[in-house]
Amino acid sequence: MKRFDLRHLKDDFYERMVELVEKEITVDEVAIFLFEIGDFSAIQKSADVIKESGHDLMNSLKFNEVDWTIVVKKVDAAMQKERQDKIRQAKEEADKLVADAVEEEAK
């Protein structure tokens, strides 16, 4: 288990968080990331970023009045790709449904 303090990055920590998961921890290892809450949008966005990266978000909790922690478990490359493909497919299907609805509404 490794702990990373990303508070100094303020609301610009997402890319660094994924980079650390990819390069600094091994498969099945857990990382704890500490970041500033700000306007609370970082909480959902951090969960979304981890989900889109294909790794496991194991926990997300308030650390103190201004900081938040998330716990991430790195998965193997095959599982990561499978998850990313499913997310991409779901987005494409959702976009198609929206496009179809807009087209139908225009008729």
N, C-alpha and C positions, 0 to 999 in steps of 0.2 A: 504494500500500500504506500502510495506517495501522496503528499499534500502540496498543492500549488496555490500560492497567494497571488490572485490577479486583481486585487483591489486598486493597485496603482494604475491600472489600465482604464479605470472608470467604466464607461459603457462601451468600450471598444475591446472587449476581451474574448469574443466568440472565436475568432480565427485562431488566436493563440491557444485557447482551450482545446480545440480540435487538434491543432499541431502537437500539443503536449500528449494527448491521448495516442496519437499516431506514432510519435517518435520516442516518448520518454517512459511509456509503460508497456509491459508485455501482455500477450493474450491472457485473459482471465485475471489479470491484475486490476486492482481497484485504485482509482485516483479520487482525491477530495479536492474540489476547487472552491476557493473562497473569493467572493466578489461583492462589490457594493450594490445595494438594492436600487438606489436612485428612485425612479418613479414607478417601480415594480414591474415595468414592462420587461426588464432584463430576466426576470424569473421565468416567464413563459418562453421568451425567446431562447434562453439557454437550454431549456428542455427540448424545444423544437430543433435547435441546432444539433444536439446530441442524437435525437431520434433520426434526423436526416443523415447524420454521419454513419448510422447503422450500429452504434454501440448501445449498451444498456444504461439507462438512467435508473439508478437504484434508490436514490433518496434525494430529496430537496427540502431544505429546512432553514428557517431563520436562525442565524447564529447569534446575533445581538441586535441592537436597535438599527444599525445601518448596514449590516453585512448578511450575506446569504451563503449557504454552502450547497453544493450538489455533489453527489457521489456517483461516479461513472465506472462501469466495468468494460474493459476492452474485449471485443469479441474477435474471433478469427476472421480472416479475409473473406472466406467463402460465405459465412453468415452475414458479414457486413455488406457484401455485394448483393446477396439475396434480399436483404432488407431495403437497401437503396433502390433496387429494381422495383420492388413492390410499392415503395413510396412514389417513384417516378410514374409507374403505371396508374396508380390511384389519382395522381395529379392530372395525368393526361385524360383519364376517364371523366374526371370532374370538369375539366376545361371543355371537353366535348359536350357534356350535358348542358353546360352554361351556353355554349355556342348554339346548340340545338334549341334551347329555350328561347334565346334571343331571336333566332331565325323564325321560330314558330310564332312568337309574339309580333314580329314584323309583318306577318301575313294577314 
